[in-house]
Amino acid sequence: MPFAGGLSGRRSPLGWFAVAVAVAVAAALIAALFTAAPAHAADGQITGLAGKCVDVAGANSANGTAVQLYDCNGTSAQRWSNAGDGTLRALGKCLDVVDRGTGDGAAVQLWDCSGGANQQWVVTAAHDIVNPAADKCLDVRDNNSANGTRLQIWTCTGGANQKWNAPGGGGGSSLSGFVVTEAQFNQMFPHRNGFYAYNGLVQALSSYPAFANTGSDAVKKQEAAAFLANVSHETGGLVYVVEQNTANYPHYCDWSQSYGCPAGQAAYYGRGPLQLSWNFNYKAAGDALGIDLLGNPWLVQNDAAVAWRTGLWYWNTQSGPGSMTPHNAMVNQAGFGQTIRSINGSLECDGKNPAQVQSRVDAYQRFTAILGVSPGSGLYC
């Protein structure tokens, strides 16, 4: 089990692994080969079965209007936009799974954008459009190409009635623009805890828009791989949500801080993808994110988007025992080794724990290979 970075008594943003939340093996998305290539999308259209378009019935923008398959006609009822937040929008509203359904056959409709998980969509490399909350694909009901056939979600099968070209999609892009697709994320973390949903990470990206979005495509991928490699090391492959050693819990309250520990002496143990710990780190992260984490640190273990935001907060704004933030280390080509130094350098770098450094480097090299990019130089600290 990898080291989680942070001894009791050291003011680190990280902590030892905690009592594990039960492991939920994530279902991988099916990436079957096309049986027929979908038509090319243009002008915001989403095209699929028989070259037809995803269409809002009657061009009606009322909540609950059916979304269907129809001959492409270039009208606003078929003009879908990628808002950069994981949604697909037409007529000013969002593509929505009825009643937040997650079962096979749950219909899709048009609805006011609410930020709900039932309005989040990801385009995979296989041209599926997936709702991550249900882990199901946008599907043409009964494989029927007739005009007016209702669209739904269904277990991903690789069939032609689940193949789409969407604005900003195809080629395995996420609708958020993140350089790691959900399929690649699942490949990196085949045994991840269900808490660490890809959708939670995607929702968190808006808090730090420069993350994995600065520099060349290669640099963007290297930074994403570096972050996820350190996260993998800290959480045992996205398995652990909270610290493993409960005896450490009371150690993370620094009473010299004017605000004290309002959630309790033992409330500030490590949580989330980079195992945030200490009352002052919860205070700083909460202030930066506009969330009361000092008063309610349990949000980090109960809300996946909040958990991911704390990891991104540290990555993008804190240098820890290093001389630069991990974000700056990657975008300025200082090398992956400097991210290790900023996260846990005082315990691992300069020969202190080479096995732990190697564990992080190994994960980084695996993840850059999945993303198809060179790991670059400066791997060690």
Secondary structure, 3 states (H helix, E strand, C coil): CCCCCCCCCCCCCCCCCECCCCCCCCCCCCCCCCCCCCCCCCCCCCECHHHCEEEEHHHCCCCCCEEEEECCCCCHHHCCEECCCCCEEECCEEEEEHHHCCCCCCEEEEECCCCCHHHCCEECCCCCEEECCCCEEEEEHHHCCCCCCEEEEECCCCCHHHCCECCCCCCCCECCCCCCCHHHHHHHCCCCCCCCCHHHHHHHHHHCCCCCCCCCHHHHHHHHHHHHHHHHHHHCCCCCCEEECHHHHHHHCCCCCCCCCCCCCCCCCCECCCCECCHHHHHHHHHHHCCCCCCCCCHHHHCHHHHHHHHHHHHHHCCCCCCCCHHHHHHCCCCHHHHHHHHHHHHHCCCCCHHHHHHHHHHHHHHHHHHCCCCCCCCCC
